[in-house]
Amino acid sequence: KPHIYYQLRESVLGMKAACEAFETPVTGGNVSLFNETDGRAIYPTPVVGMVGVIEDTSKIVQQAFTTEGDDIVLLGENTNELGGSEYLYVTARLVAGTPPAVDLEKERALQQAMMAMTNGRHLRSARDCSDGGLACTLAECALGDGETPLGIDVRLDDDMPPVPNLFSESQGRIVVSCSPEETPAVLRIAEAYGVPAAKIGAVRGAESPFRIAMSEGRIEAGLDTMADAYFGALARIMDAPSTSGA
């Protein structure tokens, strides 16, 4: 299976570059060249498991928004990249296009800025942007574990069309929240490390909607509706009638 070996080789080279950039080793690995479903190879997606020790647990930052009135800040910047995205698959059943570019120097700077913000106790929450892009990340931040969801009011810039603005999976982005008093410090630290940063909105109360506005439209939904769609998805899939011929 030379084509599968090529995928493995390229994945390992990418991991090597990341390990060198972050000075973090991967000490072992496991791989199969014959993982297939119905004769088609699985996607060549590396998964890295990591274990670490947090010396001061008081510096742990939550993933979900915690406090009404906090500012929402985007670290990193949106780019018009939809290749290989969840949006393409969900809307068109396509797995196609060029994946988002990775700049390891920018990634390292972002993580260094995050450590400075965390050590300075400037943040209340932080979550990376990944599957589904910025819109899905904001939704996950708003819903949390479903026990205490909070509304948001976000305004995105109009430098790109709404779809990539919302759903591009550009690398090197983290959504953070902080008290308004801490926002200047967060922006100063980001600037010091060369990380683009901008306040994009605010956390609202539990009775407020989830709202993202742009000049060409907006997303607005109730938290109950979103929570049902998010937390009830697996149950609905499991309960759906089988489409097999058995």
N, C-alpha and C positions, 0 to 999 in steps of 0.2 A: 504494500500500500504506500507507494512513494509519495502520493499527494497528501496523505495523512501525516507521514513523517515530515514533510515540508511544513505543514501547519504547526506541528510540534516544535520543529526547529525555530521557526519564527517566533513562536510564543516564548520559548526559552530565552532567545536573544533579547526580546522585550523585557522579560523579567530580570535578566542580567543587568540591563541598562538601568532599570528602576532600583535594583538592589544597590548598584554603585552610586546612584544619585542620592539615595537616602541613607547610605552606609548601614544597610540592614540586610543580614544574610537570610537566605532560605536554605535550611540545612538538609533538606531531603525532599523527595518527591515520589510520586507514583503516577503512571500513565498507562493507558491501553491504546494500541493502534487498531483495535477491532471493536470499539463501541459503536454499535449500529442499531437502528430501529427500522424494520421493514427494508433492510438492505441499504439504508442511507446513514452515513456517518453522523454522529452527534456534532454539534458546533464545537469548535476548538476553543473552549473558554477556560483559561487557567483559573484556579481557585487557590488562594493562599490563606492558610490558617495561621493565626498569630496569637500568642499569649504574652501578656505583659503584666508588670507589677506597677500599681499606682501607689506611690509613696505617701501622698496626701489626698485621701479620699474626699476631703472637703472641696477640692478643686474640680471634682467631676461635674461636667456640664451635661444637662439633659438634652435629649434629641427634640422634644416637643416644646412648643411655646408654653410658658407657665404663667405669665402675668399680664393682665389687661393693661393697656397703655404703653407697653414696651415698644421700642422701635424695632423694625425688621431691616436688616442690612444684608445686602448681597455682596459677598467677597468673590472676586473673579468677575468675568464678563460673559454675557451671552454671545454666541456666534451662530451664524446661519448654517448649522450642520444637522441634517436629518437622516443621514445615511446610517443604516443599521439600528434605527431608533424603534422604541416601542410604539410611537405614533404611527410610523409606516406600517408596522405589522398589524396593529389593531384596526386601522382605517382601510388598509388596502391589502392585507395579508402578504406584504412584501418584506423579504429580508434581502436588502439590496443597498447599493450606494457605498460611498467611502465613509468609514467610521470616523468619529470626531478625532481631530489631531490631538496628540499628547506632547506637551512641552514640559520635560522633567525639571528644567530650571525653574519654571513658573510654579510647578507643583511643589517643589522644595520650598520656595519662598512663601507659598500659601501656608504650608504646614508650619513653617517657622513663625509666621505671623499668628497662626492659631495658638501655638504654644505660648507666645508672649501674651496674647489676650487672656488665655486660660490662667496662666501663672499670675497675671495681674488682677484676676477675678473680675474681669469686665463683662463677661457674658453670662446670660441666663440659659441660652440654648444654642445648639449648633447641629446642623444636619447637612451632609453632603448632597449635592445634586447628582442623581444617577438615573435609573430607569424612569422614563416619562418626563424628564426634564424639570424645569423650574416649577411649573404648575403642579405637578404631582408631588414634588418636594414640599411645597407650601401646604398642600392638602395634608400630607403626613404630619407636618409640624403642627397644623391646626387641630387635627383629630387626636394626636397622641395615642394613648391606649384605649381611647373611647370613653374613659371615665369622666374626664374634664375637658372636653373640646372647647376651643376658643375661636371666635370669628377673627377675620383679618380684613384689612382695607389696604390694598396694594395698588400702586400705579406704576406701570412699566413704561420705559421710554419707547419711542417710535422709530428707532434706528433700523428696525427690520420688521418684516411682516409678522402678523400675530402668531401664526402657527410655529415658526421657529423660535419666536420670542418665548412662547409658552412651553414648547415640547422638545426643543433641541436638547440633546444630551452632551453639550459641550463639557469638556473636562475642566478641572481646576476651579470648581465653584462650591461654595458653602454658604448656606443661609443661616445667619445667626440672629439672635434677639438679645436686646440689652435694654436697661433703663435709659430714658432719654438723657439722663445726666452722664451716662457712660459712652454715649454715641460719639462725642468728639474724640475720646481716647481711642475708641475702636478704629475710627477713620484715620487718626494719626499713626497708629501702629501699622495699619495696612499700607499707608503711604510710605512709611519708613522701610518696609520690605518690598516696595514696588508692586504691591497687589492692588488692582483696581477694586474700589469699594464704593458703594452708594446706598444711602437709605432709600428703601423702596416702599415702605409702608409702616403700618402699625398693627399691633395685636389689639383686638376688640374683645368684648365680653361674650359670654356663652350664649346670649340671646341674639347676638349680631350674626349676619350672614358671612359666608366666605366670598370675598369680592376681590377680583382682579380687574382693573380698568386699563384700557388702552384707547387711543384715539379712534381705532377702527372697531371698537366693540368692547365687550367685557364678559367675564364669567361671574355669575352670581348664583349661589346655591345655599340652601339651608344646611346646617350642620347635621341635623337628623337624617336628611336624605343622603348626604355624603357618607355618614357613618354606616347606614344600612347597606349602601353600595359597596363599601370597602370591607367591613367586617363580616358581612353576610354573603360575600361572593363565593367562598369555598362551599358553604352549605348548599347554595343554589346549584352549583355545578354538580355536587355529589347527588343531589335529589333529582336532577334533570333526567328525563327518560333516556334510556340508551338508544343511540342511533345505529347500533350494529345490527346485523341481520340475524343474530342468534335468537 
